[in-house]
Amino acid sequence: MAQDHSCDHHGVPFRSLSDHLAAVLAVGKPTTTRTVATEESAGLVLAEDARANLPVPPFSNSAMDGFLVRAADLPAGGGPWELPVSGDIPAGQAPVDVAPGTAVRIMTGAPTPVNTEGLMVVPVEDTNVPAGAVALPDKVVVTTAHHDRTHIRHRGENCQVGDVIAHAGTVIDAGVIASLLSTGITSVAAYDRPTVAVISAGDELVTSVDSVDQLRPGTIPDSNRPMLAELLREQGVAKVRSVVVDDDAATFRKQLDALSRECDLVVTSGGVSAGAFDVVKEALTKPTTTDTTGVTDMWFGPVQIQPGKPQGLGRVNGTPVICLPGNPVSSFVCFYLFVMPLVRVLSGIPPQSAAQQARLMLPSHDHIKAPKGRDLFIPCAINWTEGDVHPVIPGGMGSHFVASLVGISAIIHLPQDHGKTQPGDLVPVILLKV
């Protein structure tokens, strides 16, 4: 009997990459919001549009150190012009009116009169007065007048009260903080950072191993859990819980039930394939008669990608759970494909911005081809030289080649049934680091 290639060997239908990503994004929603002082909000995401309480600039002011004059007193084609100096306006002081036929010394940022019509600032360089800390002169000689430039920053020319300064979903960084504070926004409504638990399951996993002699037969170092935890920390997640459980379904379910009540997302690695001891899949699909945990909506099946075909997804006690395969490269790739977009949703960030896309030159010594019916993902390192970008593909990258993840900064993405790439072909990549 011919095999149905739309299903795996257990008859479970394949999901496309786009369908599975849509399912991932559907299980999460942004965390709760809180009011945060703007100066303490770095790294958070705005839950509401932030609107200006102050105009920018808040008052009309001088853009130069110089002299405030009436343009009519410096007729075009004339000059030089000698004017008596009637006042001084340092920064931080109240404005001073300029009487016709006079000049007022003014510093950069110092306020001009509210009505700036007909006024201009002559830079000190265009006068006979030396720059710097000098006594207020009785008179000033203006040597040059550029009537097309008033050197006045007008009140509200950057923004007005009520203007949206930053939209909901904006990640608050240094520039955003400066913009908010300059417009009188001293506190904002922001999403809490999500708390994420990472679980490694498997009796074969051991920690803190630095020699072959320390490995029991059949055991391997646990690299997925610290890798995924660090990838999450790089996303600005507030708290990462890192847990190792044995290959025991009851123990795993008990641990997962507890973590799901304390965290906003649980990420597991390993135990989702078709093995006889795949504890994650067993625990979440075969509840015992005495089970009292709140496991719901769990799905396990194949996704049309390589590496990372076996996947699990659902909720436990209403908390999203993503179950990644145990092969380290698969977990690494699938973090960027599925976990990171969901973390962004939980953080209030639009998921479509999860990764940038670029097209890079394939190295001349290699070629790659997507397998039939599956999207191919290849971690790569990027060398930026002479304006060209060339990926360096670790040789023979397999899903277990964890030692080849050093320096990875992008992932090549070849859509399923993409033809063989030839040397010099352009290939799409997901940029991880710039």
TORTI-46697 format. One record per residue (C-alpha): residue number from 1; residue in one letter; x, y, z. Coordinates in nm, 4 decimals. Example, Ala and Ser with C-alpha at 12.3 -4.5 7.8 and 13.67 -1.06 7.14 Angstrom:
<kebas>
[1 "A" [1.2300 -0.4500 0.7800]];
[2 "S" [1.3670 -0.1060 0.7140]];
</kebas>
This chain:
<kebas>
[1 "M" [0.0000 0.0000 0.0000]];
[2 "A" [0.1422 0.3358 -0.1017]];
[3 "Q" [0.2255 0.5781 0.1783]];
[4 "D" [0.0304 0.9024 0.2047]];
[5 "H" [0.3111 1.1632 0.1868]];
[6 "S" [0.0815 1.4237 0.3408]];
[7 "C" [0.1024 1.2282 0.6710]];
[8 "D" [0.3787 1.0750 0.8794]];
[9 "H" [0.4104 0.6989 0.9284]];
[10 "H" [0.1551 0.7197 1.2140]];
[11 "G" [-0.0981 0.8852 0.9873]];
[12 "V" [-0.0656 1.2285 1.1506]];
[13 "P" [-0.1036 1.5023 0.8855]];
[14 "F" [0.1972 1.7240 0.8206]];
[15 "R" [0.1654 2.0909 0.9041]];
[16 "S" [0.3207 2.3488 0.6780]];
[17 "L" [0.5655 2.5961 0.8275]];
[18 "S" [0.3149 2.8809 0.7959]];
[19 "D" [0.0286 2.6789 0.9453]];
[20 "H" [0.2335 2.5746 1.2459]];
[21 "L" [0.3603 2.9277 1.3050]];
[22 "A" [0.0004 3.0530 1.2927]];
[23 "A" [-0.0960 2.7875 1.5489]];
[24 "V" [0.1959 2.8927 1.7716]];
[25 "L" [0.0972 3.2583 1.7628]];
[26 "A" [-0.2654 3.1695 1.8363]];
[27 "V" [-0.1896 3.0107 2.1764]];
[28 "G" [-0.0451 3.3274 2.3282]];
[29 "K" [-0.1537 3.6770 2.4114]];
[30 "P" [0.0319 3.9681 2.5722]];
[31 "T" [0.0976 3.9545 2.9431]];
[32 "T" [-0.0684 4.1905 3.1891]];
[33 "T" [0.0079 4.5617 3.1782]];
[34 "R" [0.1322 4.7964 3.4458]];
[35 "T" [0.2178 5.1625 3.4791]];
[36 "V" [0.5932 5.2163 3.4768]];
[37 "A" [0.8033 5.5281 3.5264]];
[38 "T" [0.9445 5.6205 3.1867]];
[39 "E" [1.3009 5.6299 3.3179]];
[40 "E" [1.2626 5.2681 3.4342]];
[41 "S" [1.0834 5.1319 3.1272]];
[42 "A" [1.3771 5.0322 2.9043]];
[43 "G" [1.3215 4.7001 2.7329]];
[44 "L" [0.9471 4.6913 2.7954]];
[45 "V" [0.6810 4.7234 2.5262]];
[46 "L" [0.4168 4.9956 2.5160]];
[47 "A" [0.0665 4.8627 2.5757]];
[48 "E" [-0.0971 5.1882 2.4628]];
[49 "D" [-0.0140 5.4730 2.2290]];
[50 "A" [0.1915 5.7347 2.4127]];
[51 "R" [0.0681 6.0899 2.3411]];
[52 "A" [0.2595 6.4094 2.4016]];
[53 "N" [0.1777 6.6228 2.7050]];
[54 "L" [0.4199 6.8942 2.5923]];
[55 "P" [0.5043 7.0374 2.2525]];
[56 "V" [0.8590 7.0035 2.1192]];
[57 "P" [1.0167 7.2473 2.1441]];
[58 "P" [0.8073 7.3611 2.4427]];
[59 "F" [0.8804 7.7239 2.3511]];
[60 "S" [1.0371 7.9068 2.0592]];
[61 "N" [1.4113 7.9338 2.1132]];
[62 "S" [1.7388 8.0220 1.9488]];
[63 "A" [1.9293 7.7639 1.7511]];
[64 "M" [2.2525 7.9653 1.7747]];
[65 "D" [2.4612 8.1762 2.0065]];
[66 "G" [2.4198 8.5263 1.8670]];
[67 "F" [2.1957 8.8302 1.8628]];
[68 "L" [1.8176 8.8473 1.8316]];
[69 "V" [1.7147 9.1279 1.5979]];
[70 "R" [1.4305 9.2457 1.3816]];
[71 "A" [1.4876 9.1450 1.0201]];
[72 "A" [1.3572 9.4840 0.9060]];
[73 "D" [1.6571 9.6484 1.0772]];
[74 "L" [1.8909 9.4559 0.8452]];
[75 "P" [1.7634 9.5458 0.4981]];
[76 "A" [1.8835 9.3264 0.2174]];
[77 "G" [2.1723 9.4680 0.0203]];
[78 "G" [2.2869 9.6863 0.3077]];
[79 "G" [2.5384 9.6327 0.5800]];
[80 "P" [2.7260 9.6270 0.7889]];
[81 "W" [2.4698 9.7369 1.0470]];
[82 "E" [2.5391 9.8775 1.3934]];
[83 "L" [2.2736 9.8233 1.6596]];
[84 "P" [2.2640 9.9059 2.0308]];
[85 "V" [2.2387 9.5980 2.2573]];
[86 "S" [1.9386 9.6305 2.4854]];
[87 "G" [1.9431 9.3040 2.6759]];
[88 "D" [2.0737 8.9505 2.7355]];
[89 "I" [1.8922 8.6140 2.7291]];
[90 "P" [2.0892 8.3201 2.8729]];
[91 "A" [1.9461 7.9710 2.8434]];
[92 "G" [1.6920 7.9020 3.1185]];
[93 "Q" [1.5845 8.2676 3.1524]];
[94 "A" [1.2650 8.4438 3.0486]];
[95 "P" [1.2463 8.5956 2.7003]];
[96 "V" [1.3188 8.9623 2.6356]];
[97 "D" [1.1349 9.1753 2.3802]];
[98 "V" [1.3422 9.3288 2.1011]];
[99 "A" [1.2646 9.6914 2.0403]];
[100 "P" [1.2953 9.8160 1.6790]];
[101 "G" [1.6457 9.9252 1.5954]];
[102 "T" [1.8049 9.7213 1.8791]];
[103 "A" [1.9616 9.3805 1.9354]];
[104 "V" [1.9414 9.1372 2.2293]];
[105 "R" [2.2204 8.8880 2.2934]];
[106 "I" [2.0813 8.5333 2.3081]];
[107 "M" [2.2299 8.1911 2.3788]];
[108 "T" [2.1515 7.8580 2.2128]];
[109 "G" [1.8279 7.7191 2.3602]];
[110 "A" [1.7289 8.0468 2.5204]];
[111 "P" [1.3660 8.1524 2.4653]];
[112 "T" [1.2582 8.4049 2.2082]];
[113 "P" [0.9406 8.6143 2.2417]];
[114 "V" [0.6224 8.4148 2.1800]];
[115 "N" [0.5549 8.6122 1.8633]];
[116 "T" [0.8564 8.5411 1.6439]];
[117 "E" [0.7195 8.7089 1.3326]];
[118 "G" [0.9847 8.9349 1.1814]];
[119 "L" [1.2564 8.8170 1.4216]];
[120 "M" [1.5846 8.6439 1.3391]];
[121 "V" [1.8985 8.5373 1.5216]];
[122 "V" [2.2304 8.6556 1.3806]];
[123 "P" [2.5051 8.4055 1.4740]];
[124 "V" [2.7857 8.5588 1.6760]];
[125 "E" [3.0239 8.4603 1.3978]];
[126 "D" [2.8471 8.7140 1.1726]];
[127 "T" [2.9158 9.0007 1.4139]];
[128 "N" [3.2147 9.1900 1.5543]];
[129 "V" [3.1644 9.0334 1.8982]];
[130 "P" [3.4045 8.7488 1.9873]];
[131 "A" [3.2537 8.4108 2.0595]];
[132 "G" [3.2682 8.2788 2.4137]];
[133 "A" [3.2393 8.4309 2.7590]];
[134 "V" [3.2621 8.8050 2.6984]];
[135 "A" [3.0903 9.0958 2.8671]];
[136 "L" [2.7638 9.2205 2.7201]];
[137 "P" [2.8603 9.4897 2.4653]];
[138 "D" [2.6877 9.8243 2.4347]];
[139 "K" [2.6727 9.7875 2.0575]];
[140 "V" [2.7037 9.5096 1.8002]];
[141 "V" [2.8049 9.5359 1.4357]];
[142 "V" [2.6306 9.2813 1.2141]];
[143 "T" [2.8566 9.2029 0.9204]];
[144 "T" [2.6378 8.9492 0.7375]];
[145 "A" [2.2645 8.8769 0.7412]];
[146 "H" [2.1091 8.5632 0.5918]];
[147 "H" [1.7408 8.6437 0.5731]];
[148 "D" [1.6531 8.2961 0.4498]];
[149 "R" [1.7565 8.1457 0.7855]];
[150 "T" [1.6101 8.2846 1.1064]];
[151 "H" [1.7926 8.0381 1.3332]];
[152 "I" [1.4792 8.0142 1.5473]];
[153 "R" [1.3312 7.6828 1.6575]];
[154 "H" [0.9586 7.7385 1.6697]];
[155 "R" [0.7344 7.6037 1.9475]];
[156 "G" [0.5803 7.2710 1.8533]];
[157 "E" [0.7611 7.2369 1.5208]];
[158 "N" [0.8626 6.8780 1.6117]];
[159 "C" [0.5346 6.7735 1.7735]];
[160 "Q" [0.2215 6.9157 1.9315]];
[161 "V" [0.0326 6.8245 2.2470]];
[162 "G" [-0.1745 6.5111 2.1782]];
[163 "D" [0.0473 6.3804 1.8981]];
[164 "V" [0.1288 6.0078 1.9141]];
[165 "I" [0.4958 5.9855 2.0083]];
[166 "A" [0.5213 5.6059 2.0136]];
[167 "H" [0.2600 5.3501 1.9149]];
[168 "A" [0.1498 5.0486 2.1154]];
[169 "G" [0.3874 4.7600 2.0436]];
[170 "T" [0.6963 4.9825 2.0420]];
[171 "V" [0.9949 4.8408 2.2269]];
[172 "I" [1.1181 5.1082 2.4663]];
[173 "D" [1.4854 5.1885 2.4093]];
[174 "A" [1.7064 5.4893 2.4783]];
[175 "G" [1.5644 5.6919 2.1887]];
[176 "V" [1.2063 5.6180 2.2923]];
[177 "I" [1.2787 5.7202 2.6527]];
[178 "A" [1.4258 6.0496 2.5329]];
[179 "S" [1.1241 6.1145 2.3099]];
[180 "L" [0.8762 6.0340 2.5872]];
[181 "L" [1.0432 6.2449 2.8533]];
[182 "S" [1.0900 6.5413 2.6191]];
[183 "T" [0.7164 6.5407 2.5530]];
[184 "G" [0.6188 6.5295 2.9196]];
[185 "I" [0.5368 6.1581 2.9353]];
[186 "T" [0.6767 6.0561 3.2733]];
[187 "S" [0.5016 5.7194 3.2989]];
[188 "V" [0.3715 5.4654 3.0476]];
[189 "A" [0.1459 5.1622 3.0289]];
[190 "A" [0.3687 4.8685 2.9380]];
[191 "Y" [0.3458 4.4917 2.9192]];
[192 "D" [0.5191 4.2874 3.1841]];
[193 "R" [0.8109 4.0827 3.0602]];
[194 "P" [0.7034 3.7184 3.0275]];
[195 "T" [0.8409 3.4522 3.2583]];
[196 "V" [0.9450 3.1404 3.0682]];
[197 "A" [1.0326 2.7917 3.1912]];
[198 "V" [1.2701 2.5656 2.9994]];
[199 "I" [1.2529 2.1914 3.0577]];
[200 "S" [1.4992 1.9303 2.9411]];
[201 "A" [1.3621 1.5786 2.9664]];
[202 "G" [1.5651 1.2638 2.9452]];
[203 "D" [1.7587 1.0186 3.1612]];
[204 "E" [2.0402 1.0446 2.9086]];
[205 "L" [2.1096 1.4094 2.9992]];
[206 "V" [2.3837 1.5027 3.2443]];
[207 "T" [2.5204 1.8390 3.3575]];
[208 "S" [2.8700 1.9721 3.4304]];
[209 "V" [3.0643 1.7122 3.2355]];
[210 "D" [3.4200 1.7966 3.1259]];
[211 "S" [3.5681 1.4589 3.0360]];
[212 "V" [3.4667 1.1339 2.8668]];
[213 "D" [3.5319 0.9476 3.1921]];
[214 "Q" [3.2458 1.1384 3.3574]];
[215 "L" [2.9874 1.0210 3.1055]];
[216 "R" [2.7926 0.7123 3.1976]];
[217 "P" [2.7171 0.4760 2.9105]];
[218 "G" [2.4487 0.6251 2.6865]];
[219 "T" [2.4521 0.9726 2.8425]];
[220 "I" [2.5244 1.3097 2.6812]];
[221 "P" [2.5766 1.6619 2.8161]];
[222 "D" [2.2599 1.8673 2.8517]];
[223 "S" [2.3270 2.1598 2.6170]];
[224 "N" [1.9718 2.2389 2.5039]];
[225 "R" [1.8460 2.3691 2.8368]];
[226 "P" [2.1236 2.6298 2.8914]];
[227 "M" [2.1181 2.7187 2.5193]];
[228 "L" [1.7436 2.7849 2.5152]];
[229 "A" [1.7599 2.9680 2.8482]];
[230 "E" [2.0278 3.2027 2.7166]];
[231 "L" [1.8429 3.2604 2.3887]];
[232 "L" [1.5407 3.3612 2.5964]];
[233 "R" [1.7482 3.5953 2.8127]];
[234 "E" [1.8756 3.7604 2.4950]];
[235 "Q" [1.5110 3.8397 2.4134]];
[236 "G" [1.4776 4.0348 2.7381]];
[237 "V" [1.2584 3.7791 2.9130]];
[238 "A" [1.2187 3.8837 3.2751]];
[239 "K" [1.2771 3.5461 3.4323]];
[240 "V" [1.3858 3.2110 3.2955]];
[241 "R" [1.3239 2.8929 3.4930]];
[242 "S" [1.5527 2.6064 3.3978]];
[243 "V" [1.4504 2.2534 3.4965]];
[244 "V" [1.5690 1.8990 3.4256]];
[245 "V" [1.3238 1.6095 3.4758]];
[246 "D" [1.3681 1.2343 3.4498]];
[247 "D" [1.2081 1.0132 3.1874]];
[248 "D" [0.9029 0.9598 3.4015]];
[249 "A" [0.5655 1.0741 3.2716]];
[250 "A" [0.4092 1.1301 3.6130]];
[251 "T" [0.7059 1.3352 3.7358]];
[252 "F" [0.7071 1.5387 3.4176]];
[253 "R" [0.3340 1.6100 3.4360]];
[254 "K" [0.3631 1.7180 3.7994]];
[255 "Q" [0.6528 1.9506 3.7206]];
[256 "L" [0.4819 2.0934 3.4125]];
[257 "D" [0.1591 2.1510 3.6031]];
[258 "A" [0.3468 2.3540 3.8654]];
[259 "L" [0.5474 2.5561 3.6130]];
[260 "S" [0.2414 2.6334 3.4013]];
[261 "R" [0.0800 2.8005 3.7029]];
[262 "E" [0.3865 3.0170 3.7668]];
[263 "C" [0.5024 3.1076 3.4157]];
[264 "D" [0.3729 3.2682 3.0977]];
[265 "L" [0.5311 3.0098 2.8644]];
[266 "V" [0.6861 2.6656 2.8980]];
[267 "V" [0.9399 2.5406 2.6431]];
[268 "T" [1.0465 2.1766 2.6420]];
[269 "S" [1.3164 2.0043 2.4419]];
[270 "G" [1.3241 1.6361 2.3606]];
[271 "G" [1.0703 1.3604 2.4014]];
[272 "V" [0.8362 1.4600 2.1160]];
[273 "S" [0.9182 1.2041 1.8470]];
[274 "A" [0.8004 0.8474 1.8045]];
[275 "G" [1.0311 0.6705 2.0493]];
[276 "A" [0.9145 0.4272 2.3144]];
[277 "F" [1.0419 0.6568 2.5907]];
[278 "D" [0.9435 1.0009 2.4599]];
[279 "V" [0.8260 1.1235 2.7973]];
[280 "V" [0.6946 1.4653 2.6917]];
[281 "K" [0.4615 1.3259 2.4292]];
[282 "E" [0.3544 1.0398 2.6552]];
[283 "A" [0.2828 1.2631 2.9507]];
[284 "L" [0.0734 1.5086 2.7552]];
[285 "T" [-0.1240 1.2691 2.5389]];
[286 "K" [-0.1823 0.9712 2.7712]];
[287 "P" [-0.3162 1.1000 3.1035]];
[288 "T" [-0.3596 0.8469 3.3775]];
[289 "T" [-0.6894 0.7749 3.5472]];
[290 "T" [-0.5629 0.9515 3.8570]];
[291 "D" [-0.4383 1.2586 3.6707]];
[292 "T" [-0.5673 1.5883 3.8028]];
[293 "T" [-0.3541 1.8332 3.6068]];
[294 "G" [-0.5048 2.0734 3.3620]];
[295 "V" [-0.3489 1.9614 3.0368]];
[296 "T" [-0.5540 2.0696 2.7359]];
[297 "D" [-0.5251 2.1460 2.3676]];
[298 "M" [-0.1995 1.9554 2.3107]];
[299 "W" [-0.1001 1.8648 1.9567]];
[300 "F" [0.1957 1.6549 1.8487]];
[301 "G" [0.2875 1.5922 1.4909]];
[302 "P" [0.5228 1.6602 1.2012]];
[303 "V" [0.5950 1.9996 1.0510]];
[304 "Q" [0.7293 2.0325 0.6977]];
[305 "I" [1.0732 2.1584 0.7981]];
[306 "Q" [1.4259 2.0207 0.8256]];
[307 "P" [1.5612 2.0093 1.0892]];
[308 "G" [1.2846 2.0119 1.3501]];
[309 "K" [1.0079 1.7992 1.1991]];
[310 "P" [0.8599 1.6632 1.5280]];
[311 "Q" [0.6815 1.9372 1.7206]];
[312 "G" [0.4371 1.9763 2.0060]];
[313 "L" [0.2124 2.2684 2.0898]];
[314 "G" [-0.0748 2.3505 2.3195]];
[315 "R" [-0.1701 2.4822 2.6620]];
[316 "V" [-0.1405 2.3563 3.0163]];
[317 "N" [-0.3615 2.5350 3.2666]];
[318 "G" [-0.4074 2.7991 2.9988]];
[319 "T" [-0.0309 2.8563 2.9674]];
[320 "P" [0.1250 2.8097 2.6212]];
[321 "V" [0.3575 2.5101 2.5880]];
[322 "I" [0.5975 2.4646 2.2954]];
[323 "C" [0.7617 2.1228 2.2677]];
[324 "L" [1.0795 2.1259 2.0584]];
[325 "P" [1.2754 1.8255 1.9322]];
[326 "G" [1.5788 1.7155 2.1289]];
[327 "N" [1.8427 1.7411 1.8578]];
[328 "P" [2.0410 2.0543 1.9469]];
[329 "V" [2.0499 2.2137 1.6015]];
[330 "S" [1.6783 2.1440 1.5630]];
[331 "S" [1.6079 2.3159 1.8957]];
[332 "F" [1.8286 2.6109 1.7972]];
[333 "V" [1.6537 2.6598 1.4632]];
[334 "C" [1.3044 2.6076 1.6029]];
[335 "F" [1.3648 2.8607 1.8757]];
[336 "Y" [1.3926 3.1306 1.6104]];
[337 "L" [1.1081 2.9898 1.4009]];
[338 "F" [0.8509 2.9406 1.6770]];
[339 "V" [0.9597 3.0337 2.0294]];
[340 "M" [1.0887 3.3813 1.9548]];
[341 "P" [0.7754 3.4910 1.7641]];
[342 "L" [0.5579 3.3692 2.0538]];
[343 "V" [0.7785 3.5470 2.3100]];
[344 "R" [0.7276 3.8613 2.1050]];
[345 "V" [0.3494 3.8131 2.1157]];
[346 "L" [0.3619 3.7635 2.4934]];
[347 "S" [0.5738 4.0795 2.5191]];
[348 "G" [0.3265 4.2799 2.3078]];
[349 "I" [0.5521 4.3047 2.0003]];
[350 "P" [0.4017 4.2450 1.6538]];
[351 "P" [0.5174 3.8958 1.5521]];
[352 "Q" [0.5833 3.9880 1.1890]];
[353 "S" [0.8904 4.1761 1.3046]];
[354 "A" [1.0476 3.8691 1.4655]];
[355 "A" [1.3272 3.8433 1.2127]];
[356 "Q" [1.4658 4.0460 0.9303]];
[357 "Q" [1.5078 3.9025 0.5887]];
[358 "A" [1.8068 3.9441 0.3626]];
[359 "R" [1.9502 3.7736 0.0609]];
[360 "L" [2.3091 3.6595 0.0764]];
[361 "M" [2.5602 3.5118 -0.1639]];
[362 "L" [2.6084 3.1375 -0.1379]];
[363 "P" [2.9743 3.0382 -0.1091]];
[364 "S" [3.1279 2.9333 -0.4383]];
[365 "H" [3.2460 2.5989 -0.3025]];
[366 "D" [2.9089 2.4589 -0.1980]];
[367 "H" [2.5535 2.3943 -0.3048]];
[368 "I" [2.2385 2.3083 -0.1135]];
[369 "K" [1.8947 2.1787 -0.2021]];
[370 "A" [1.5738 2.1725 -0.0015]];
[371 "P" [1.4304 1.8249 0.0472]];
[372 "K" [1.1063 1.7498 -0.1325]];
[373 "G" [0.8089 1.8671 0.0703]];
[374 "R" [1.0071 2.0355 0.3484]];
[375 "D" [1.1538 2.3828 0.4118]];
[376 "L" [1.5268 2.3593 0.4765]];
[377 "F" [1.7012 2.5687 0.7433]];
[378 "I" [2.0802 2.5865 0.7714]];
[379 "P" [2.2525 2.7821 1.0509]];
[380 "C" [2.5370 2.9903 0.9152]];
[381 "A" [2.7942 3.2487 1.0130]];
[382 "I" [2.8190 3.5711 0.8149]];
[383 "N" [3.1302 3.7550 0.7033]];
[384 "W" [3.0629 4.1205 0.6107]];
[385 "T" [3.3447 4.2278 0.3792]];
[386 "E" [3.3803 4.4708 0.0916]];
[387 "G" [3.0075 4.5356 0.0797]];
[388 "D" [2.9289 4.1696 0.0060]];
[389 "V" [2.7803 3.9254 0.2503]];
[390 "H" [2.8854 3.5620 0.2350]];
[391 "P" [2.7462 3.2888 0.4600]];
[392 "V" [2.9904 3.0350 0.5907]];
[393 "I" [2.8088 2.7054 0.6286]];
[394 "P" [2.9565 2.4676 0.8866]];
[395 "G" [3.0548 2.1569 0.7002]];
[396 "G" [2.8091 1.8705 0.7099]];
[397 "M" [2.5598 2.0439 0.9358]];
[398 "G" [2.3422 1.7763 1.0916]];
[399 "S" [2.0706 1.8157 1.3510]];
[400 "H" [2.3065 1.6733 1.6152]];
[401 "F" [2.6110 1.8888 1.5189]];
[402 "V" [2.5882 2.1091 1.8268]];
[403 "A" [2.9627 2.1766 1.8218]];
[404 "S" [2.9128 2.3701 1.4953]];
[405 "L" [2.6886 2.6385 1.6485]];
[406 "V" [2.9813 2.8666 1.7311]];
[407 "G" [2.9454 3.2121 1.5739]];
[408 "I" [2.6071 3.1470 1.4140]];
[409 "S" [2.4460 3.4773 1.3139]];
[410 "A" [2.1881 3.3769 1.0511]];
[411 "I" [1.9825 3.0865 0.9234]];
[412 "I" [1.9512 3.0116 0.5523]];
[413 "H" [1.5912 2.9354 0.4590]];
[414 "L" [1.5222 2.7398 0.1433]];
[415 "P" [1.1480 2.6891 0.0859]];
[416 "Q" [1.0369 2.3342 0.0155]];
[417 "D" [1.1029 2.2053 -0.3351]];
[418 "H" [1.3415 2.4948 -0.3912]];
[419 "G" [1.5785 2.3733 -0.6590]];
[420 "K" [1.9482 2.3172 -0.6139]];
[421 "T" [2.1414 2.6354 -0.5511]];
[422 "Q" [2.4458 2.6934 -0.7608]];
[423 "P" [2.7637 2.8772 -0.6580]];
[424 "G" [2.6963 3.2504 -0.6530]];
[425 "D" [2.3166 3.2125 -0.6252]];
[426 "L" [2.1283 3.4419 -0.3935]];
[427 "V" [1.9598 3.2675 -0.0998]];
[428 "P" [1.7152 3.4050 0.1597]];
[429 "V" [1.8338 3.4143 0.5206]];
[430 "I" [1.6926 3.5011 0.8598]];
[431 "L" [1.9300 3.7404 1.0327]];
[432 "L" [1.9840 3.6559 1.3996]];
[433 "K" [2.2536 3.9115 1.4817]];
[434 "V" [2.3598 4.2276 1.2998]];
</kebas>
